[in-house]
Each structure stands twice: as structure tokens, then as C-alpha cells.
Amino acid sequence: MKSSIKLIMKPKWDEIEKIRNKSSNFLVSQGISNNSIQALTMVISELVENSVKYGKFLSPKNTVIINIHIDENIVTTEVINPVDNTVFKHLKKLDKTIQWIRGFQNPLEAYTERLRVVSKKPLNDEDSGLGLVRIAYEGKAILDFFVSEDNFLNVSALSNS
């Protein structure tokens, strides 16, 4: 079974729920199990939230693009947004976090370690850093990213359906 959907959203927080609903409906239409749909919807939500949070939307025409592709038992989610050279620090942290997660035998170990770190942070610290670890553990996904020549960040997650 090969199928895909492309969703486009304005980089606004209130648009994220619409994307959750559209992507969930698409996954349901593809016969994906309820447990997998919940996990995949979380993956999509986390990636889209990061996109809105860290993207550089300098023009009203700038959008977030979400591609969901199903091929056999693999679901690939790609979230694409514009960036500029001011996000270098974020991209470095993104790369470091993905490599850190990959360094564990099992994503549960990374998740548990991240929870330990977060539990020691002050309550007003809003940067938990849990999103990518949740994607790897709860979403059972492999994360990757690249920046295109025309300054678009493409973050992908490969999950079993």
C-alpha cells in the first residue's frame, strides 16, 4: 500500500489542531491501527509545533508543509519550514539531540534519561526538550533532518505503522 498526503498550514498555533485532525483522518482512511494513529498523530504534532516555534516566517506567504507518506509498513512524516542563519544555534541543538537519542540502545533509555533531567529543572523552564525524545520513544520513530540550499528545514520521522 502506497499513499500520501500533503498538508499546508499557516505558522499559527491555532492551526495545529486542524493538522492533527486532517492527518488523523488520513491515517484512519489508510486502515492504520488506533494505537499507531495516536502515536503518529503525536509525532506529527510535535514536529509541527517545533516548526512553528523555530521556523523563520518572514513573509506572509511562508507556510509549514507536512508530507505524510505510507509505504508498506513505514510511515514517513516530513515537516518543512523556512529558516535563516539566525537558527544556527537551534539546528546545532537539533543535530546534537538526534545524535544523543541515536546513542541509546533503546529510545526508552533516552526518554527515561530526559525525564530525569527535566524533573530537576525549575517549573518556569519551558524548554523541556522532551518532544524529540517522545517522537523516538512513543512514536517509535527514527528522526533525521536537513536544510536545503534555499533555506528550508526538513525534519523527518520514520515510523512503523
GIVEN-V757064 format. One record per residue. N is the residue number from 1. D_CENTER is the distance of its C-alpha to the mean C-alpha in Angstrom with 2 decimals. Layout:
n:N d_center:D_CENTER
n:N d_center:D_CENTER
//
This chain:
n:1 d_center:23.20
n:2 d_center:21.23
n:3 d_center:19.52
n:4 d_center:16.85
n:5 d_center:15.94
n:6 d_center:14.98
n:7 d_center:14.12
n:8 d_center:14.86
n:9 d_center:14.65
n:10 d_center:16.35
n:11 d_center:14.45
n:12 d_center:15.89
n:13 d_center:14.77
n:14 d_center:17.00
n:15 d_center:15.32
n:16 d_center:12.14
n:17 d_center:14.41
n:18 d_center:15.74
n:19 d_center:12.51
n:20 d_center:12.08
n:21 d_center:15.70
n:22 d_center:15.76
n:23 d_center:13.02
n:24 d_center:14.72
n:25 d_center:18.04
n:26 d_center:17.15
n:27 d_center:16.21
n:28 d_center:19.43
n:29 d_center:21.38
n:30 d_center:20.44
n:31 d_center:21.91
n:32 d_center:18.90
n:33 d_center:19.98
n:34 d_center:19.28
n:35 d_center:17.77
n:36 d_center:15.31
n:37 d_center:14.56
n:38 d_center:13.89
n:39 d_center:11.55
n:40 d_center:9.65
n:41 d_center:9.76
n:42 d_center:8.33
n:43 d_center:5.24
n:44 d_center:5.29
n:45 d_center:6.58
n:46 d_center:4.64
n:47 d_center:2.22
n:48 d_center:5.89
n:49 d_center:7.61
n:50 d_center:6.87
n:51 d_center:7.94
n:52 d_center:10.90
n:53 d_center:11.71
n:54 d_center:11.96
n:55 d_center:12.77
n:56 d_center:16.51
n:57 d_center:17.75
n:58 d_center:21.42
n:59 d_center:22.67
n:60 d_center:22.65
n:61 d_center:21.83
n:62 d_center:18.42
n:63 d_center:15.59
n:64 d_center:11.91
n:65 d_center:11.83
n:66 d_center:9.74
n:67 d_center:11.26
n:68 d_center:11.44
n:69 d_center:14.09
n:70 d_center:16.10
n:71 d_center:18.68
n:72 d_center:20.85
n:73 d_center:18.85
n:74 d_center:15.62
n:75 d_center:12.69
n:76 d_center:10.61
n:77 d_center:7.61
n:78 d_center:7.62
n:79 d_center:6.77
n:80 d_center:9.92
n:81 d_center:11.70
n:82 d_center:14.99
n:83 d_center:15.70
n:84 d_center:19.11
n:85 d_center:20.87
n:86 d_center:20.42
n:87 d_center:16.83
n:88 d_center:18.20
n:89 d_center:18.09
n:90 d_center:14.36
n:91 d_center:13.79
n:92 d_center:16.27
n:93 d_center:14.61
n:94 d_center:11.20
n:95 d_center:13.44
n:96 d_center:15.53
n:97 d_center:12.94
n:98 d_center:11.59
n:99 d_center:15.34
n:100 d_center:16.27
n:101 d_center:14.14
n:102 d_center:15.67
n:103 d_center:19.00
n:104 d_center:19.29
n:105 d_center:21.02
n:106 d_center:18.84
n:107 d_center:15.42
n:108 d_center:17.59
n:109 d_center:19.50
n:110 d_center:16.63
n:111 d_center:15.59
n:112 d_center:19.29
n:113 d_center:19.86
n:114 d_center:17.11
n:115 d_center:18.66
n:116 d_center:22.00
n:117 d_center:21.05
n:118 d_center:19.56
n:119 d_center:22.72
n:120 d_center:24.86
n:121 d_center:23.29
n:122 d_center:25.15
n:123 d_center:24.17
n:124 d_center:23.70
n:125 d_center:21.06
n:126 d_center:17.91
n:127 d_center:15.67
n:128 d_center:15.06
n:129 d_center:12.43
n:130 d_center:11.49
n:131 d_center:7.79
n:132 d_center:7.00
n:133 d_center:10.25
n:134 d_center:9.62
n:135 d_center:6.90
n:136 d_center:9.75
n:137 d_center:12.52
n:138 d_center:12.12
n:139 d_center:9.88
n:140 d_center:12.15
n:141 d_center:9.68
n:142 d_center:10.46
n:143 d_center:8.16
n:144 d_center:9.71
n:145 d_center:10.07
n:146 d_center:13.16
n:147 d_center:14.91
n:148 d_center:17.31
n:149 d_center:20.94
n:150 d_center:20.65
n:151 d_center:18.04
n:152 d_center:14.82
n:153 d_center:11.64
n:154 d_center:9.80
n:155 d_center:6.59
n:156 d_center:6.78
n:157 d_center:6.63
n:158 d_center:10.20
n:159 d_center:11.47
n:160 d_center:15.06
n:161 d_center:16.02
//
